Amino acid sequence: MIEKVNPAHPDKVADRIAGALVDLAYKKNEHARIAVEVLIGHGEVNVIIETTESFDNTEVQQIVDRIAGEGLTLNLKIVPQDKHLADNQAKATHCGDNGIFKGVPLTYEETELSRIAREIYAEYPYDGKYILDGRTLTVCQSHAKNEKLRKLCTELGYPDAIINPIGEWTGGPDVDSGATNRKLGSDMAQSVTGGGLHGKDLSKADVSVNIWAFVKAQEKNRPQAYCCAIGDESIDGKPYQEIVDFAKDYIQGLGGFEAFAEWGLF
């Protein structure tokens, strides 16, 4: 059994805003350090940024408007990165956080739901979430007529899908609040992390080691487990810089941190 939410779900909107701010930080400085938290809902967007870089209200508002829509009130707090954390990264890239990380190979059920979610989202780019349990597909898709969803699910190979169990609905941040890193099950399937994937620079193990563990699990077709502590220069004998470089290539291959936030790791 697996659940997948699409990029218009309020939690993913929050992840995407956080990812876009990380992209912006790296445009300002290729060695940027940043951590972002976003809470969005009911006409407001609350953003806290801890960073080495300078941001102004206007450029943050432009990102919020583009991703979440115009007319939302932005409550913005920007603070410098903690001095001890900054000093830890001053001369070399060390592990920026404590954590445990386990990458797990994806099952057919998980990859199948990822396909289904993308197909539905391509037709209906609005708030939606989907569950696949064996051959039982449950679709909760906003701004869509049930009969049209039934036709689409039939075309996707699931004529008996459960469609909007509580009826047709509207979604988005006017219906539900969203927060960064609240949909890690959707982003990671059975993989395990001690932190969150989104809104952080590559020095943070929550980003780089999670990506490393997940990709290696798919390559080796067996679980891969790692642990690390702040300041570590290597993980299981692998230089931390190599893991960061690997994650950087992965993120760039997707189109950046905002694009990574849309669907997570699969």
C-alpha positions as CSV (number, residue, x, y, z in Angstrom):
1,M,0.0,0.0,0.0
2,I,1.3,3.4,-0.9
3,E,-0.1,7.0,-1.0
4,K,1.1,9.6,-3.5
5,V,0.1,13.3,-3.5
6,N,0.5,15.6,-6.5
7,P,2.4,18.9,-6.7
8,A,-0.8,21.0,-6.1
9,H,-1.4,19.4,-2.7
10,P,-0.9,22.2,0.0
11,D,2.0,20.3,1.6
12,K,3.7,20.0,-1.8
13,V,3.1,23.7,-2.5
14,A,4.9,24.4,0.7
15,D,7.8,22.1,-0.4
16,R,8.0,23.7,-3.8
17,I,8.2,27.3,-2.3
18,A,11.0,26.1,0.0
19,G,12.7,24.4,-3.0
20,A,12.5,27.6,-5.1
21,L,14.1,29.6,-2.3
22,V,17.0,27.1,-2.1
23,D,17.4,27.4,-5.9
24,L,17.5,31.2,-5.5
25,A,20.1,30.9,-2.7
26,Y,22.4,28.9,-5.0
27,K,22.0,31.5,-7.8
28,K,23.3,34.0,-5.3
29,N,26.2,31.8,-4.1
30,E,27.2,28.4,-5.3
31,H,28.3,27.6,-1.7
32,A,25.0,28.9,-0.1
33,R,23.8,27.5,3.2
34,I,20.1,27.6,3.8
35,A,17.2,26.0,5.6
36,V,13.6,27.0,4.9
37,E,10.3,26.2,6.6
38,V,6.9,27.1,5.0
39,L,3.4,27.0,6.4
40,I,0.7,28.0,4.0
41,G,-3.1,28.1,4.2
42,H,-6.2,30.2,4.3
43,G,-4.8,33.3,2.7
44,E,-1.4,33.4,4.4
45,V,2.1,32.1,3.8
46,N,4.5,31.9,6.7
47,V,8.2,31.6,5.7
48,I,11.2,31.3,7.9
49,I,14.6,31.3,6.3
50,E,17.9,30.6,8.0
51,T,20.7,31.4,5.5
52,T,24.1,32.8,4.7
53,E,22.5,34.8,1.8
54,S,20.4,38.0,1.6
55,F,16.8,37.9,0.5
56,D,14.2,40.6,0.3
57,N,10.5,40.5,0.7
58,T,9.8,41.2,-3.0
59,E,11.8,38.2,-4.4
60,V,10.2,35.9,-1.8
61,Q,6.7,37.3,-2.6
62,Q,7.3,36.7,-6.3
63,I,8.1,33.0,-5.7
64,V,5.0,32.6,-3.5
65,D,2.8,34.3,-6.1
66,R,4.1,32.1,-8.9
67,I,3.7,28.8,-7.1
68,A,0.7,29.4,-4.8
69,G,-1.1,32.2,-6.6
70,E,-1.4,35.9,-6.1
71,G,-3.1,37.6,-3.2
72,L,-1.7,35.7,-0.3
73,T,-0.3,37.6,2.7
74,L,3.4,36.8,3.2
75,N,4.8,36.7,6.8
76,L,8.5,36.5,6.3
77,K,11.3,35.9,8.9
78,I,15.0,35.8,7.7
79,V,17.8,35.1,10.1
80,P,21.5,34.3,9.7
81,Q,22.6,30.7,9.8
82,D,23.9,29.7,13.3
83,K,27.6,30.7,13.7
84,H,28.6,27.2,14.9
85,L,27.0,25.6,11.9
86,A,28.5,28.1,9.5
87,D,32.0,27.6,11.0
88,N,31.7,23.9,10.6
89,Q,31.4,24.4,6.8
90,A,33.9,27.3,6.5
91,K,36.9,25.4,5.2
92,A,35.4,22.2,3.8
93,T,32.1,20.5,3.2
94,H,31.3,18.4,6.3
95,C,28.1,16.6,7.3
96,G,25.7,19.4,8.3
97,D,23.4,17.4,10.4
98,N,22.9,14.3,12.5
99,G,20.7,11.6,11.0
100,I,19.8,8.0,10.1
101,F,19.0,7.2,6.5
102,K,17.7,4.0,4.8
103,G,17.1,3.7,1.1
104,V,14.7,0.9,0.1
105,P,14.1,-0.4,-3.5
106,L,10.8,0.6,-4.9
107,T,8.1,-2.0,-5.4
108,Y,6.0,-2.4,-8.5
109,E,3.0,-1.0,-6.6
110,E,5.0,2.1,-5.7
111,T,6.2,2.8,-9.2
112,E,2.8,2.1,-10.6
113,L,1.1,4.6,-8.4
114,S,3.7,7.2,-9.3
115,R,2.8,6.7,-12.9
116,I,-0.9,6.9,-12.2
117,A,-0.5,10.1,-10.2
118,R,1.5,11.8,-12.9
119,E,-1.1,10.8,-15.6
120,I,-4.0,12.1,-13.5
121,Y,-2.1,15.3,-12.7
122,A,-1.3,16.0,-16.3
123,E,-5.1,16.0,-16.9
124,Y,-6.1,17.7,-13.7
125,P,-3.3,20.0,-12.3
126,Y,-5.1,20.6,-9.0
127,D,-4.9,19.3,-5.5
128,G,-5.1,15.5,-5.4
129,K,-4.0,12.4,-3.6
130,Y,-4.0,8.7,-4.5
131,I,-3.7,5.3,-2.8
132,L,-2.9,2.0,-4.4
133,D,-3.4,-1.2,-2.4
134,G,-2.8,-4.1,-4.7
135,R,-5.2,-3.6,-7.5
136,T,-7.4,-1.2,-5.5
137,L,-6.9,2.4,-6.6
138,T,-8.4,5.2,-4.6
139,V,-8.5,8.6,-6.3
140,C,-9.2,11.9,-4.4
141,Q,-8.9,14.5,-7.1
142,S,-10.2,18.1,-6.7
143,H,-11.8,20.2,-9.5
144,A,-12.8,17.1,-11.5
145,K,-16.1,15.5,-12.4
146,N,-16.4,12.0,-11.1
147,E,-17.6,10.5,-14.4
148,K,-14.6,12.0,-16.2
149,L,-12.3,10.6,-13.5
150,R,-13.9,7.2,-14.0
151,K,-13.2,7.3,-17.7
152,L,-9.6,8.3,-17.1
153,C,-9.0,5.6,-14.5
154,T,-10.4,3.0,-16.9
155,E,-8.0,4.2,-19.5
156,L,-5.2,3.8,-17.0
157,G,-6.2,0.2,-16.3
158,Y,-8.3,0.7,-13.2
159,P,-12.0,0.6,-14.1
160,D,-13.0,-0.2,-10.6
161,A,-11.2,2.6,-8.9
162,I,-12.7,4.3,-5.9
163,I,-13.4,7.8,-7.0
164,N,-13.7,10.8,-4.5
165,P,-15.3,8.7,-1.7
166,I,-16.9,11.8,0.0
167,G,-17.9,13.4,-3.3
168,E,-16.6,16.0,-5.7
169,W,-14.5,18.7,-4.0
170,T,-12.3,21.8,-4.3
171,G,-8.9,21.7,-2.7
172,G,-5.7,23.7,-2.2
173,P,-4.6,26.1,0.5
174,D,-8.1,27.6,0.9
175,V,-9.3,24.2,2.1
176,D,-6.3,22.8,3.9
177,S,-3.0,24.1,5.3
178,G,0.3,22.8,4.0
179,A,3.8,22.5,5.6
180,T,7.2,21.6,4.4
181,N,8.3,18.0,4.7
182,R,4.9,16.7,5.8
183,K,4.5,14.2,2.9
184,L,7.7,12.2,3.2
185,G,5.8,8.9,2.7
186,S,4.7,10.2,-0.7
187,D,8.2,11.4,-1.4
188,M,10.2,8.4,-0.2
189,A,7.9,5.3,-0.1
190,Q,9.4,2.8,2.4
191,S,12.7,4.7,2.7
192,V,13.5,6.1,6.1
193,T,14.9,9.4,7.2
194,G,15.6,11.3,10.4
195,G,14.8,14.6,8.7
196,G,13.1,16.2,5.7
197,L,14.1,16.3,2.1
198,H,13.0,19.8,1.2
199,G,14.1,23.4,1.8
200,K,17.7,22.7,2.6
201,D,21.1,23.1,0.9
202,L,23.2,20.1,-0.1
203,S,25.5,20.2,2.9
204,K,22.5,19.0,4.9
205,A,22.5,15.2,5.2
206,D,18.7,15.2,5.1
207,V,19.1,16.1,1.4
208,S,22.3,14.6,0.2
209,V,22.5,11.3,2.1
210,N,18.8,10.6,1.6
211,I,19.3,10.9,-2.2
212,W,22.5,8.8,-2.0
213,A,20.8,6.0,0.0
214,F,17.7,5.9,-2.2
215,V,19.6,5.8,-5.5
216,K,22.0,3.1,-4.2
217,A,19.1,1.0,-3.0
218,Q,17.6,1.1,-6.5
219,E,21.0,0.2,-8.1
220,K,21.7,-2.7,-5.8
221,N,18.1,-3.8,-5.3
222,R,18.5,-4.1,-1.6
223,P,18.1,-1.7,1.4
224,Q,21.0,0.7,2.1
225,A,21.4,2.2,5.6
226,Y,23.7,5.0,6.7
227,C,24.1,7.2,9.8
228,C,26.2,10.4,10.3
229,A,26.8,13.2,12.8
230,I,27.4,16.9,12.4
231,G,31.0,17.5,11.3
232,D,31.7,14.0,9.8
233,E,34.0,14.2,6.8
234,S,33.0,10.7,5.5
235,I,30.1,8.2,5.8
236,D,30.9,4.5,5.7
237,G,34.3,5.4,4.2
238,K,32.8,7.6,1.4
239,P,34.0,11.2,1.5
240,Y,31.1,13.4,2.3
241,Q,32.0,15.8,-0.5
242,E,31.5,12.9,-3.0
243,I,28.0,12.3,-1.6
244,V,27.2,16.0,-1.9
245,D,28.5,16.1,-5.5
246,F,26.3,13.1,-6.3
247,A,23.3,14.7,-4.9
248,K,24.0,17.9,-6.7
249,D,24.1,16.1,-10.0
250,Y,20.8,14.4,-9.1
251,I,19.1,17.6,-8.3
252,Q,20.4,19.4,-11.4
253,G,19.2,16.5,-13.5
254,L,15.7,17.1,-12.3
255,G,15.9,20.8,-12.9
256,G,16.6,22.1,-9.4
257,F,15.2,21.9,-5.9
258,E,11.8,23.2,-6.8
259,A,11.4,20.5,-9.4
260,F,12.7,17.9,-6.9
261,A,10.0,19.0,-4.4
262,E,7.2,18.3,-6.9
263,W,7.3,14.6,-6.6
264,G,10.2,13.7,-4.3
265,L,12.3,10.7,-5.0
266,F,9.9,8.8,-7.2
